[in-house]
Amino acid sequence: MTKIDIVSGFLGAGKTTLIKKLIAEAYTGEKLVLIENEFGEIGIDGGFLKDAGIQITEMNSGCICCSLVGDFGAALKKVLDQFHPDRILIEPSGVGKLSDVIRAVQGVQEEAPLELNSFVTVVDATKCKLYMKNFGEFFNNQVESAGAIILSRTQKLSQDKLQACVDMLREHNPKAPIITTPWDQLSGAQIRQAMEQDQDLAAELLKELHESHDDEHEHHHHDDECGCEHEHHHHHDDECGCEHEHHHHHDDECGCEHDHEHHHHHGHHHADEVFTSWGVETPHQYEKAELETILKELSEGTAYGTVLRAKGMLPTPEGSWLYFDLTPGEYEIREGSPDYTGRLCVIGADLKEDALREAFHLA
């Protein structure tokens, strides 16, 4: 089965640079064919790609979206028959509509052993507003149809301008990962992971919670009594001393006058019924001290709901990255390598999303 990856992007967005990086760093050892589709653009330096052992089928007869299924389908089949590649990279014309290219591939997919692996759009962050305004029909289609959006030239923008660009793109595509970190800080493999959407923090945290949830079922009964002689950890790590009344995850009050049974046998709930998650991707930069303050509030108080788990990787103004992990009552921050954009995820019950957004300065 041959994988197909489509790298679209408006004229001059940096598709060629990205493709060179992916070929050099992410697709090594694969038999790869690049189909580039010229439309008044300077082609990739054929010499460079041929040196890398890659065959090029140049389609100078016009852009894919014009000559659509006919020629394109024939070219694709020819490439498959001739080279039997592991992967085909398609670089459509800068003014092509990504939705048309995806449809064309799907048309061939019905009769050839192809898997549409990823379809991404490269956006020049410095021209985002201009292109959206002046070339909306083509530019917006590329953004709306993308499985991931890869911003180029982000290092040339202030944080505010970069955030404004991300916000504009989000209006047209609320879900796709948006890579905001400058490419020279990322490996081709990291970009490839984001392209293939293997980046869901919420799924990762929910999986961890499911696992710890299941472990606790094996080791504990859930009718824990809570007297007033001791501090006691409940299922969700809520401490219950005898000095105060305290609301648990399921609104069970625990004073010190009485023994008390939990009414919810957690075994009857799936974790996804009990937990909700809030996550964002943001290029916002954080100082370590500032992040410490946020996490301290998050781990100790109930101002944000019952926070059970939080995780993230965020850039600093100095260019380093802070990774954090939080469970009730404790958190840790460490330095890590750059991610494709800043990401964080909070999982818990009755989460107050507006308050979380404000805490992380994203309101």
Residue frames as qw, qx, qy, qz and C-alpha x, y, z in Angstrom:
[[0.000, 0.888, 0.460, 0.000, 0.00, 0.00, 0.00],
 [0.432, 0.295, -0.002, 0.852, 1.46, 3.36, -1.06],
 [0.192, -0.704, -0.448, 0.517, 0.95, 6.27, 1.31],
 [0.299, 0.619, 0.289, 0.666, 0.06, 9.63, -0.15],
 [0.304, -0.616, -0.319, 0.652, 0.87, 12.93, 1.53],
 [0.298, 0.757, 0.337, 0.474, -0.33, 16.21, 0.04],
 [0.395, -0.446, -0.183, 0.782, 1.60, 19.37, 0.91],
 [0.228, 0.773, 0.421, 0.417, -0.43, 22.34, -0.27],
 [0.355, -0.600, -0.169, 0.697, 0.13, 26.03, 0.37],
 [0.341, 0.914, 0.160, -0.152, -0.29, 29.38, -1.28],
 [0.660, 0.638, -0.119, 0.378, 2.35, 30.74, -3.67],
 [0.291, 0.620, -0.419, 0.595, 5.69, 31.18, -1.93],
 [0.693, -0.637, 0.022, -0.337, 4.56, 29.78, 1.45],
 [0.175, -0.635, 0.739, -0.140, 7.61, 27.52, 1.75],
 [0.956, 0.046, 0.109, -0.267, 6.25, 24.16, 0.54],
 [0.761, 0.500, -0.382, 0.160, 9.49, 23.28, -1.21],
 [0.033, 0.588, -0.636, 0.498, 11.61, 24.01, 1.86],
 [0.706, -0.263, 0.442, -0.487, 9.29, 21.89, 3.98],
 [0.959, 0.234, -0.059, -0.150, 9.33, 19.00, 1.51],
 [0.529, 0.574, -0.549, 0.299, 13.15, 19.05, 1.42],
 [0.251, -0.487, 0.637, -0.542, 13.22, 18.90, 5.22],
 [0.860, -0.071, 0.292, -0.412, 10.73, 16.03, 5.35],
 [0.877, 0.398, -0.267, -0.002, 12.62, 14.06, 2.70],
 [0.361, 0.573, -0.607, 0.415, 15.92, 14.57, 4.52],
 [0.118, -0.339, 0.690, -0.628, 14.68, 13.96, 8.07],
 [0.639, -0.019, 0.447, -0.626, 11.31, 12.19, 8.16],
 [0.898, 0.314, 0.063, -0.301, 11.13, 9.82, 5.18],
 [0.062, 0.646, -0.750, -0.130, 14.64, 8.43, 5.10],
 [0.247, -0.145, 0.958, -0.007, 14.91, 4.87, 3.85],
 [0.579, 0.477, 0.571, -0.334, 11.57, 5.03, 2.03],
 [0.331, 0.189, 0.637, 0.670, 11.10, 4.69, -1.69],
 [0.094, 0.687, 0.397, -0.602, 9.53, 8.04, -2.38],
 [0.333, 0.413, 0.517, 0.672, 8.12, 9.79, -5.42],
 [0.015, 0.515, 0.252, -0.820, 7.38, 13.48, -5.52],
 [0.294, 0.592, 0.607, 0.442, 4.70, 14.69, -7.89],
 [0.094, -0.477, -0.175, 0.856, 4.94, 18.41, -8.23],
 [0.326, 0.683, 0.627, 0.187, 2.37, 20.27, -10.13],
 [0.325, -0.143, 0.077, 0.931, 3.68, 23.44, -11.70],
 [0.161, 0.831, 0.507, 0.162, 1.65, 26.52, -12.28],
 [0.191, 0.875, -0.051, 0.442, 3.90, 29.47, -12.97],
 [0.591, -0.768, 0.246, -0.005, 6.13, 28.54, -10.04],
 [0.271, 0.654, -0.706, 0.018, 9.82, 27.80, -10.09],
 [0.921, -0.108, -0.350, -0.135, 10.11, 24.03, -9.75],
 [0.733, -0.608, 0.288, 0.102, 12.11, 22.26, -7.10],
 [0.106, 0.720, -0.652, -0.214, 15.73, 21.94, -8.04],
 [0.945, 0.157, -0.174, -0.227, 15.52, 18.65, -9.91],
 [0.514, 0.495, -0.634, 0.298, 19.21, 17.96, -9.31],
 [0.266, -0.410, 0.633, -0.601, 18.80, 17.97, -5.53],
 [0.812, -0.054, 0.311, -0.490, 15.95, 15.50, -5.60],
 [0.876, 0.356, -0.313, -0.088, 17.48, 13.19, -8.19],
 [0.246, 0.526, -0.717, 0.385, 20.63, 13.03, -6.07],
 [0.462, -0.244, 0.635, -0.569, 18.45, 11.76, -3.25],
 [0.059, 0.016, 0.983, 0.171, 17.31, 8.92, -5.53],
 [0.354, 0.497, 0.602, -0.515, 13.84, 10.33, -6.08],
 [0.261, 0.302, 0.687, 0.607, 11.97, 10.24, -9.36],
 [0.180, 0.420, 0.242, -0.856, 10.02, 13.31, -10.36],
 [0.268, 0.523, 0.728, 0.354, 6.90, 13.30, -12.50],
 [0.019, -0.283, -0.077, 0.956, 6.51, 16.91, -13.52],
 [0.241, 0.625, 0.738, 0.078, 3.03, 17.90, -14.48],
 [0.154, -0.289, 0.069, 0.942, 3.56, 21.15, -16.30],
 [0.021, 0.374, 0.719, 0.585, 0.39, 20.84, -18.31],
 [0.357, -0.544, -0.160, -0.742, -1.57, 22.92, -15.82],
 [0.237, -0.344, 0.677, -0.607, -2.65, 22.68, -12.25],
 [0.007, -0.115, -0.990, 0.082, -4.24, 19.56, -10.82],
 [0.275, 0.463, 0.601, -0.590, -7.47, 21.33, -10.06],
 [0.437, 0.510, -0.222, -0.707, -7.88, 22.30, -13.70],
 [0.496, 0.300, -0.735, -0.352, -7.00, 19.05, -15.38],
 [0.634, -0.351, 0.470, -0.505, -8.37, 17.16, -12.41],
 [0.839, -0.171, 0.492, -0.159, -9.23, 13.50, -12.42],
 [0.849, 0.526, -0.046, -0.021, -8.26, 12.59, -15.95],
 [0.502, 0.670, -0.446, 0.316, -4.60, 13.54, -16.19],
 [0.287, -0.624, 0.573, -0.446, -3.94, 13.39, -12.51],
 [0.896, -0.128, 0.335, -0.261, -5.38, 9.93, -12.12],
 [0.877, 0.449, -0.133, 0.112, -3.36, 8.69, -15.08],
 [0.253, 0.721, -0.509, 0.397, -0.16, 10.24, -13.71],
 [0.544, -0.503, 0.526, -0.418, -0.73, 8.71, -10.31],
 [0.966, 0.051, 0.214, -0.134, -1.36, 5.24, -11.71],
 [0.705, 0.613, -0.286, 0.214, 1.69, 5.52, -13.94],
 [0.051, -0.695, 0.578, -0.424, 3.84, 6.40, -10.93],
 [0.764, -0.297, 0.463, -0.337, 2.44, 3.43, -8.98],
 [0.956, 0.285, 0.069, -0.022, 2.98, 0.97, -11.86],
 [0.579, 0.689, -0.327, 0.289, 6.43, 2.26, -12.69],
 [0.151, 0.590, -0.573, 0.548, 7.99, 2.78, -9.27],
 [0.719, -0.415, -0.557, -0.024, 5.84, 0.96, -6.65],
 [0.154, 0.504, -0.425, 0.736, 6.83, 3.62, -4.09],
 [0.307, -0.334, -0.761, 0.464, 6.31, 3.45, -0.31],
 [0.033, -0.718, -0.388, 0.576, 5.14, 7.03, -0.38],
 [0.345, 0.531, 0.389, 0.669, 4.06, 9.66, -2.89],
 [0.146, -0.542, -0.274, 0.781, 4.39, 13.32, -1.94],
 [0.296, 0.669, 0.522, 0.439, 2.12, 15.58, -3.93],
 [0.198, -0.416, -0.132, 0.878, 2.92, 19.28, -4.10],
 [0.335, 0.729, 0.580, 0.142, -0.09, 20.91, -5.75],
 [0.278, 0.520, 0.141, 0.795, 0.08, 24.28, -7.43],
 [0.150, -0.110, -0.457, 0.870, -0.02, 27.23, -5.04],
 [0.397, 0.052, 0.000, -0.917, -3.36, 28.33, -6.43],
 [0.452, -0.132, -0.833, -0.290, -4.91, 24.86, -6.42],
 [0.639, -0.446, 0.125, -0.614, -7.78, 24.03, -4.11],
 [0.109, -0.338, 0.906, -0.229, -6.75, 21.38, -1.61],
 [0.674, 0.152, 0.540, -0.480, -10.26, 19.91, -1.55],
 [0.746, 0.541, -0.200, -0.332, -9.98, 19.23, -5.30],
 [0.303, 0.543, -0.780, 0.059, -6.63, 17.48, -4.90],
 [0.380, -0.157, 0.814, -0.409, -7.97, 15.33, -2.04],
 [0.768, 0.336, 0.280, -0.467, -10.99, 14.38, -4.16],
 [0.614, 0.598, -0.468, -0.214, -8.76, 13.49, -7.10],
 [0.050, 0.404, -0.891, 0.199, -6.66, 11.16, -4.91],
 [0.552, 0.046, 0.678, -0.484, -9.79, 9.56, -3.50],
 [0.754, 0.473, -0.081, -0.449, -10.97, 8.96, -7.06],
 [0.507, 0.510, -0.694, -0.029, -7.81, 6.97, -7.86],
 [0.273, -0.348, 0.787, -0.430, -7.89, 5.27, -4.45],
 [0.814, 0.108, 0.282, -0.496, -10.91, 3.25, -5.48],
 [0.926, 0.369, -0.060, -0.059, -8.93, 1.39, -8.10],
 [0.560, 0.538, -0.494, 0.391, -5.34, 1.50, -6.83],
 [0.736, -0.398, -0.453, 0.307, -3.57, 0.42, -3.60],
 [0.208, 0.500, -0.165, 0.824, -3.34, 3.91, -2.09],
 [0.421, -0.646, -0.558, 0.308, -3.76, 5.28, 1.41],
 [0.083, 0.798, 0.032, 0.596, -4.35, 9.01, 1.81],
 [0.647, -0.195, -0.514, 0.529, -2.03, 9.51, 4.76],
 [0.228, -0.620, -0.300, 0.688, -2.00, 13.27, 5.35],
 [0.313, 0.667, 0.359, 0.573, -2.99, 16.52, 3.68],
 [0.412, -0.600, -0.249, 0.639, -1.48, 19.68, 5.04],
 [0.301, 0.876, 0.192, 0.325, -1.30, 23.34, 4.18],
 [0.559, -0.160, -0.138, 0.802, 1.76, 25.56, 4.59],
 [0.009, 0.933, 0.322, 0.158, 0.84, 29.14, 5.49],
 [0.425, 0.315, -0.200, 0.825, 3.22, 32.09, 5.50],
 [0.315, -0.634, -0.583, 0.397, 2.33, 33.56, 8.91],
 [0.184, -0.372, -0.005, 0.910, 3.43, 37.04, 7.82],
 [0.186, 0.034, -0.474, -0.860, 0.94, 37.09, 4.93],
 [0.030, 0.333, 0.930, -0.152, -1.97, 35.25, 6.52],
 [0.183, 0.633, 0.430, -0.617, -4.24, 38.30, 6.82],
 [0.178, 0.514, -0.384, -0.746, -3.38, 39.68, 3.38],
 [0.133, 0.067, -0.898, -0.413, -4.05, 36.40, 1.55],
 [0.090, 0.426, 0.860, -0.266, -7.21, 35.67, 3.46],
 [0.209, 0.659, 0.235, -0.683, -8.55, 39.07, 2.45],
 [0.277, 0.598, -0.386, -0.646, -7.41, 39.14, -1.18],
 [0.416, 0.252, -0.804, -0.342, -7.38, 35.49, -2.28],
 [0.564, -0.202, 0.548, -0.584, -9.96, 34.08, 0.11],
 [0.893, 0.186, -0.083, -0.402, -11.48, 31.51, -2.22],
 [0.775, 0.351, -0.506, 0.138, -8.22, 29.60, -2.77],
 [0.129, 0.454, -0.657, 0.588, -6.41, 30.42, 0.45],
 [0.578, -0.251, 0.421, -0.653, -9.36, 29.62, 2.72],
 [0.932, 0.118, -0.200, -0.278, -10.06, 26.36, 0.91],
 [0.606, 0.374, -0.628, 0.313, -6.50, 25.23, 1.58],
 [0.121, -0.351, 0.617, -0.694, -6.89, 26.14, 5.27],
 [0.738, -0.108, 0.194, -0.638, -10.36, 24.61, 5.68],
 [0.923, 0.188, -0.274, -0.192, -9.40, 21.33, 4.01],
 [0.341, 0.562, -0.690, 0.304, -6.10, 20.82, 5.87],
 [0.834, -0.351, -0.423, 0.052, -5.54, 18.00, 8.35],
 [0.593, -0.537, -0.118, 0.589, -2.67, 20.09, 9.78],
 [0.277, 0.940, 0.048, 0.192, -1.54, 23.66, 9.17],
 [0.763, -0.197, -0.023, 0.616, 2.18, 24.39, 9.12],
 [0.052, 0.992, 0.059, -0.094, 3.09, 28.05, 9.62],
 [0.734, 0.211, -0.008, 0.645, 6.27, 29.35, 8.05],
 [0.262, 0.484, -0.078, 0.831, 8.27, 32.47, 9.03],
 [0.514, -0.750, -0.407, -0.081, 6.73, 32.61, 12.53],
 [0.629, -0.333, -0.184, 0.677, 10.04, 33.88, 13.94],
 [0.224, 0.276, 0.183, 0.917, 9.43, 37.17, 12.10],
 [0.348, -0.638, -0.396, -0.561, 6.24, 37.94, 14.04],
 [0.201, -0.356, 0.549, -0.729, 5.54, 39.31, 17.49],
 [0.080, 0.155, 0.947, -0.270, 3.52, 37.03, 19.80],
 [0.386, 0.467, 0.397, -0.689, 0.40, 39.15, 19.30],
 [0.471, 0.481, -0.403, -0.620, 0.62, 39.04, 15.53],
 [0.201, 0.161, -0.959, -0.120, 1.27, 35.29, 15.57],
 [0.198, 0.279, 0.823, -0.454, -1.71, 34.76, 17.86],
 [0.455, 0.504, 0.085, -0.729, -3.87, 36.90, 15.55],
 [0.396, 0.363, -0.710, -0.455, -2.84, 34.71, 12.61],
 [0.063, -0.037, -0.988, 0.138, -3.68, 31.52, 14.55],
 [0.317, 0.389, 0.574, -0.647, -7.06, 32.99, 15.55],
 [0.486, 0.472, -0.249, -0.692, -7.88, 33.82, 11.91],
 [0.340, 0.233, -0.875, -0.255, -6.95, 30.30, 10.81],
 [0.091, 0.128, 0.905, -0.395, -8.98, 28.78, 13.66],
 [0.492, 0.370, 0.219, -0.757, -12.11, 30.53, 12.34],
 [0.647, 0.413, -0.428, -0.476, -11.73, 28.45, 9.18],
 [0.748, 0.110, -0.653, 0.028, -10.36, 25.27, 10.75],
 [0.539, -0.694, 0.215, -0.427, -11.10, 24.73, 14.46],
 [0.942, -0.291, 0.152, -0.073, -9.45, 21.30, 14.80],
 [0.835, 0.413, -0.205, 0.301, -6.25, 20.86, 12.79],
 [0.665, -0.506, -0.014, 0.549, -2.93, 21.03, 14.66],
 [0.335, 0.925, -0.038, 0.175, -1.23, 24.35, 13.81],
 [0.796, -0.120, -0.087, 0.587, 2.57, 24.26, 13.88],
 [0.005, 0.994, 0.043, 0.103, 3.80, 27.64, 15.16],
 [0.631, -0.612, 0.312, 0.360, 7.34, 26.73, 16.25],
 [0.308, 0.770, -0.445, -0.340, 10.07, 27.81, 13.77],
 [0.952, 0.233, -0.169, -0.107, 11.05, 24.83, 11.59],
 [0.473, 0.555, -0.599, 0.330, 14.74, 24.97, 12.44],
 [0.331, -0.426, 0.641, -0.547, 13.82, 24.10, 16.04],
 [0.852, 0.031, 0.343, -0.393, 11.86, 21.01, 14.99],
 [0.302, -0.228, 0.862, 0.337, 12.95, 17.74, 13.48],
 [0.412, 0.081, -0.595, -0.685, 11.29, 16.51, 10.30],
 [0.310, -0.210, -0.926, 0.050, 9.93, 13.61, 12.37],
 [0.024, 0.387, 0.573, -0.722, 8.13, 16.02, 14.75],
 [0.350, 0.298, -0.189, -0.868, 6.56, 17.83, 11.81],
 [0.395, 0.006, -0.831, -0.393, 5.54, 14.51, 10.33],
 [0.144, -0.289, -0.871, 0.371, 3.89, 13.47, 13.63],
 [0.205, 0.420, 0.306, -0.829, 1.85, 16.67, 13.68],
 [0.376, 0.233, -0.522, -0.729, 0.91, 16.14, 10.03],
 [0.446, -0.094, -0.868, -0.199, -0.31, 12.67, 10.86],
 [0.537, -0.538, -0.070, -0.645, -2.20, 13.97, 13.92],
 [0.760, -0.176, -0.585, 0.224, -0.42, 11.75, 16.42],
 [0.243, 0.297, -0.319, 0.867, -0.54, 14.59, 18.91],
 [0.477, -0.607, -0.342, -0.536, -3.62, 14.37, 21.07],
 [0.068, 0.334, -0.658, 0.671, -2.73, 15.33, 24.63],
 [0.646, -0.192, 0.227, -0.703, -6.29, 14.81, 25.85],
 [0.916, 0.084, -0.329, -0.214, -6.35, 11.24, 24.50],
 [0.537, 0.328, -0.654, 0.421, -2.99, 10.56, 26.13],
 [0.165, -0.293, 0.559, -0.758, -4.12, 11.88, 29.52],
 [0.793, -0.101, 0.032, -0.600, -7.48, 10.10, 29.37],
 [0.832, 0.175, -0.526, 0.008, -5.64, 6.87, 28.63],
 [0.283, 0.291, -0.686, 0.604, -3.44, 7.41, 31.70],
 [0.442, -0.210, 0.372, -0.789, -6.51, 8.16, 33.81],
 [0.877, 0.014, -0.262, -0.401, -8.36, 5.11, 32.51],
 [0.690, 0.215, -0.648, 0.242, -5.35, 2.99, 33.46],
 [0.073, 0.225, -0.649, 0.723, -5.01, 4.42, 36.97],
 [0.648, -0.129, 0.075, -0.747, -8.81, 4.25, 37.36],
 [0.881, 0.050, -0.422, -0.209, -8.72, 0.55, 36.49],
 [0.466, 0.247, -0.703, 0.477, -5.79, -0.10, 38.84],
 [0.231, -0.245, 0.487, -0.806, -7.67, 1.45, 41.72],
 [0.808, -0.099, -0.151, -0.560, -10.68, -0.77, 41.09],
 [0.795, 0.106, -0.591, 0.086, -8.52, -3.79, 41.56],
 [0.428, 0.150, -0.626, 0.634, -7.00, -2.58, 44.82],
 [0.100, -0.010, 0.457, -0.884, -9.76, -0.67, 46.63],
 [0.005, 0.639, 0.769, 0.001, -13.37, -0.85, 47.64],
 [0.120, 0.434, 0.151, 0.880, -15.03, 2.47, 47.01],
 [0.493, -0.758, -0.332, -0.270, -17.09, 2.64, 50.17],
 [0.481, 0.162, -0.458, 0.730, -14.29, 4.38, 52.03],
 [0.366, -0.824, -0.429, 0.062, -15.46, 5.73, 55.31],
 [0.341, 0.518, -0.179, 0.763, -14.27, 9.10, 56.29],
 [0.530, -0.687, -0.429, 0.251, -14.04, 9.75, 60.02],
 [0.030, 0.971, -0.046, 0.232, -12.52, 12.80, 61.63],
 [0.732, -0.604, 0.209, 0.236, -9.43, 11.30, 63.18],
 [0.609, -0.217, 0.511, 0.567, -7.24, 11.33, 60.09],
 [0.348, 0.603, -0.294, -0.655, -6.54, 12.74, 56.71],
 [0.672, 0.136, 0.728, 0.004, -7.63, 10.40, 54.05],
 [0.081, 0.333, -0.558, -0.756, -7.09, 10.18, 50.29],
 [0.715, 0.379, 0.413, -0.417, -10.21, 9.52, 48.27],
 [0.766, 0.350, 0.488, 0.231, -10.42, 7.94, 44.90],
 [0.464, 0.784, 0.142, 0.387, -9.68, 11.28, 43.24],
 [0.577, 0.079, -0.274, 0.765, -6.94, 12.35, 45.66],
 [0.230, -0.745, -0.076, -0.622, -9.15, 14.83, 47.47],
 [0.307, 0.082, -0.729, 0.607, -7.87, 15.27, 50.98],
 [0.491, -0.634, -0.380, -0.461, -10.48, 15.19, 53.66],
 [0.246, 0.137, -0.650, 0.705, -9.42, 16.53, 57.03],
 [0.259, -0.598, -0.748, 0.123, -11.78, 17.29, 59.88],
 [0.184, -0.357, -0.208, 0.892, -11.35, 21.03, 60.08],
 [0.261, 0.327, -0.198, -0.887, -13.57, 21.91, 57.18],
 [0.728, 0.412, 0.503, -0.215, -16.36, 20.89, 54.94],
 [0.111, -0.466, 0.645, 0.596, -15.15, 20.03, 51.53],
 [0.779, 0.414, 0.097, -0.460, -16.89, 19.27, 48.29],
 [0.549, -0.188, 0.752, 0.311, -15.81, 16.10, 46.60],
 [0.008, 0.104, -0.710, -0.696, -15.97, 15.34, 42.96],
 [0.222, -0.406, -0.810, -0.360, -19.50, 14.00, 43.43],
 [0.294, -0.541, -0.003, -0.788, -20.62, 16.76, 45.78],
 [0.728, -0.427, -0.528, 0.097, -20.44, 14.48, 48.83],
 [0.153, -0.827, 0.267, -0.470, -19.94, 16.66, 51.86],
 [0.777, -0.092, -0.537, 0.316, -17.52, 15.42, 54.41],
 [0.282, -0.803, 0.217, -0.477, -17.70, 17.09, 57.80],
 [0.261, 0.342, -0.825, 0.367, -16.21, 15.71, 60.98],
 [0.547, -0.211, 0.420, -0.692, -19.42, 14.87, 62.79],
 [0.881, 0.127, 0.284, -0.356, -20.25, 11.68, 61.05],
 [0.424, -0.175, 0.797, 0.392, -19.07, 8.69, 59.14],
 [0.507, 0.611, -0.014, -0.607, -20.05, 8.75, 55.59],
 [0.667, 0.080, 0.687, 0.276, -20.32, 6.46, 52.61],
 [0.097, 0.324, -0.460, -0.821, -19.80, 7.38, 48.99],
 [0.677, 0.370, 0.446, -0.454, -22.89, 6.87, 46.92],
 [0.646, 0.645, -0.280, -0.297, -21.16, 6.51, 43.60],
 [0.821, -0.196, 0.484, 0.231, -19.60, 3.17, 42.87],
 [0.129, 0.713, -0.405, -0.558, -17.10, 4.36, 40.33],
 [0.367, -0.089, 0.885, 0.271, -17.01, 0.94, 38.77],
 [0.440, 0.597, 0.669, -0.055, -20.28, 1.73, 37.03],
 [0.242, 0.911, -0.008, -0.333, -18.89, 4.79, 35.28],
 [0.778, 0.366, 0.103, 0.500, -16.66, 4.96, 32.27],
 [0.453, -0.364, -0.067, 0.811, -13.85, 7.43, 32.76],
 [0.127, 0.202, 0.368, 0.899, -15.15, 9.55, 29.89],
 [0.307, -0.720, -0.545, -0.300, -18.50, 9.99, 31.68],
 [0.557, -0.694, -0.276, 0.364, -16.79, 11.27, 34.79],
 [0.448, -0.423, 0.160, 0.771, -13.98, 13.35, 33.33],
 [0.474, 0.859, 0.194, 0.019, -14.02, 16.28, 30.96],
 [0.665, -0.158, 0.165, 0.711, -10.98, 17.71, 29.24],
 [0.200, 0.965, 0.067, -0.155, -10.01, 21.22, 28.23],
 [0.711, -0.174, 0.321, 0.601, -7.05, 21.69, 25.95],
 [0.321, 0.921, 0.012, -0.218, -5.54, 24.42, 23.82],
 [0.741, 0.155, 0.164, 0.633, -2.75, 24.96, 21.37],
 [0.021, -0.993, -0.094, 0.062, -1.10, 28.34, 21.70],
 [0.661, 0.453, -0.190, 0.567, 2.13, 30.07, 20.66],
 [0.331, -0.890, 0.069, -0.307, 1.94, 32.13, 23.90],
 [0.579, 0.331, -0.576, 0.472, 5.28, 32.20, 25.74],
 [0.667, -0.710, -0.159, -0.162, 5.56, 31.66, 29.51],
 [0.086, 0.651, -0.628, 0.417, 8.27, 32.51, 32.02],
 [0.505, -0.054, -0.842, 0.179, 9.02, 29.65, 34.42],
 [0.009, -0.083, -0.599, 0.796, 8.00, 31.69, 37.50],
 [0.505, 0.072, -0.080, -0.856, 4.71, 32.59, 35.83],
 [0.677, 0.003, -0.668, -0.310, 4.00, 28.92, 35.02],
 [0.300, -0.019, -0.809, 0.505, 4.87, 27.96, 38.63],
 [0.254, 0.070, 0.365, -0.893, 2.23, 30.38, 39.90],
 [0.653, 0.069, -0.330, -0.678, -0.44, 29.04, 37.54],
 [0.643, 0.026, -0.764, -0.052, 0.28, 25.40, 38.39],
 [0.106, 0.012, -0.727, 0.679, 0.38, 26.08, 42.13],
 [0.474, 0.078, 0.174, -0.860, -3.16, 27.54, 41.91],
 [0.704, 0.130, -0.501, -0.487, -4.30, 24.68, 39.72],
 [0.545, 0.064, -0.821, 0.156, -2.95, 21.93, 41.99],
 [0.127, -0.050, -0.699, 0.702, -4.15, 23.41, 45.28],
 [0.334, 0.180, 0.294, -0.877, -7.46, 25.16, 44.80],
 [0.363, 0.412, 0.835, 0.037, -10.88, 24.34, 43.43],
 [0.186, 0.624, 0.025, -0.758, -11.25, 27.65, 41.57],
 [0.292, 0.391, -0.623, -0.611, -10.95, 25.79, 38.28],
 [0.893, -0.013, -0.252, -0.372, -13.15, 22.79, 39.14],
 [0.811, -0.420, 0.407, 0.034, -11.70, 19.48, 40.32],
 [0.463, 0.714, -0.508, -0.136, -8.43, 19.24, 38.40],
 [0.948, -0.218, 0.233, -0.017, -7.21, 15.65, 38.28],
 [0.749, -0.050, 0.386, 0.537, -4.47, 15.85, 35.73],
 [0.335, 0.920, -0.024, -0.201, -2.77, 18.47, 33.57],
 [0.740, -0.122, 0.405, 0.523, 0.07, 18.26, 31.13],
 [0.412, 0.902, 0.109, -0.072, 1.67, 20.58, 28.64],
 [0.667, -0.082, 0.209, 0.710, 4.67, 21.85, 26.76],
 [0.117, 0.961, 0.246, -0.051, 5.05, 25.60, 26.39],
 [0.617, 0.441, -0.065, 0.649, 7.67, 27.94, 24.90],
 [0.402, -0.707, -0.208, 0.543, 9.53, 30.59, 26.92],
 [0.259, 0.955, -0.033, -0.141, 10.58, 34.05, 25.67],
 [0.278, -0.704, 0.598, 0.263, 14.22, 32.84, 25.79],
 [0.578, 0.444, -0.581, -0.362, 13.53, 30.10, 23.24],
 [0.024, 0.150, -0.971, 0.184, 13.61, 27.14, 25.64],
 [0.604, -0.275, -0.504, -0.553, 10.57, 24.93, 26.35],
 [0.292, -0.255, 0.698, -0.601, 8.90, 24.05, 29.64],
 [0.547, -0.169, -0.763, -0.301, 7.15, 20.69, 30.05],
 [0.315, -0.293, 0.554, -0.713, 4.81, 20.28, 32.99],
 [0.497, -0.229, -0.824, -0.147, 2.87, 17.48, 34.66],
 [0.275, -0.301, 0.392, -0.825, 0.30, 18.03, 37.38],
 [0.472, -0.367, -0.796, -0.088, -1.74, 15.81, 39.69],
 [0.422, -0.823, -0.213, -0.315, -3.76, 17.02, 42.71],
 [0.637, -0.757, 0.086, 0.118, -1.44, 18.65, 45.23],
 [0.555, -0.489, 0.442, 0.507, 1.71, 18.37, 43.14],
 [0.656, 0.752, 0.049, -0.035, 3.27, 19.34, 39.84],
 [0.637, -0.385, 0.341, 0.574, 6.64, 19.34, 38.17],
 [0.452, 0.873, -0.063, -0.172, 8.21, 21.54, 35.50],
 [0.692, -0.301, 0.443, 0.484, 11.20, 20.48, 33.42],
 [0.212, 0.647, -0.377, -0.628, 12.93, 21.72, 30.30],
 [0.745, 0.216, 0.627, 0.069, 12.18, 19.83, 27.11],
 [0.318, -0.031, 0.561, 0.763, 12.70, 20.01, 23.40],
 [0.308, 0.220, -0.090, -0.921, 10.58, 22.25, 21.15],
 [0.423, 0.391, 0.813, -0.084, 7.12, 21.03, 20.16],
 [0.292, 0.411, 0.565, 0.653, 5.28, 22.07, 16.99],
 [0.178, -0.635, -0.081, -0.747, 3.34, 24.67, 19.01],
 [0.140, -0.221, 0.684, -0.681, 2.62, 25.27, 22.67],
 [0.606, -0.266, -0.620, -0.421, 0.07, 22.74, 23.94],
 [0.111, -0.177, 0.753, -0.624, -1.64, 22.10, 27.22],
 [0.574, -0.290, -0.632, -0.432, -4.46, 19.92, 28.46],
 [0.245, -0.229, 0.639, -0.693, -6.38, 19.81, 31.74],
 [0.526, -0.228, -0.754, -0.320, -8.62, 16.89, 32.73],
 [0.026, 0.004, 0.701, -0.713, -11.03, 16.87, 35.64],
 [0.057, -0.591, -0.803, -0.056, -14.63, 17.31, 36.69],
 [0.052, -0.918, -0.374, 0.118, -16.75, 20.45, 36.49],
 [0.547, -0.076, 0.123, 0.825, -13.86, 22.29, 34.86],
 [0.111, 0.888, 0.241, -0.375, -14.29, 26.05, 34.63],
 [0.711, 0.353, 0.303, 0.527, -12.94, 26.69, 31.15],
 [0.142, 0.916, 0.074, 0.368, -13.15, 30.49, 31.27],
 [0.518, -0.822, 0.238, 0.008, -11.18, 30.59, 34.50],
 [0.833, -0.135, 0.364, 0.394, -8.58, 28.19, 33.04],
 [0.542, 0.649, 0.241, 0.476, -8.26, 30.31, 29.91],
 [0.117, -0.955, 0.065, -0.264, -7.73, 33.37, 32.08],
 [0.736, -0.599, 0.269, 0.164, -5.21, 31.61, 34.32],
 [0.744, 0.007, 0.415, 0.524, -3.09, 30.74, 31.29],
 [0.029, -0.591, 0.131, 0.795, -3.47, 34.33, 29.92],
 [0.175, 0.131, 0.794, 0.567, -5.45, 33.14, 26.93],
 [0.167, 0.681, 0.642, -0.311, -8.68, 35.03, 27.67]]
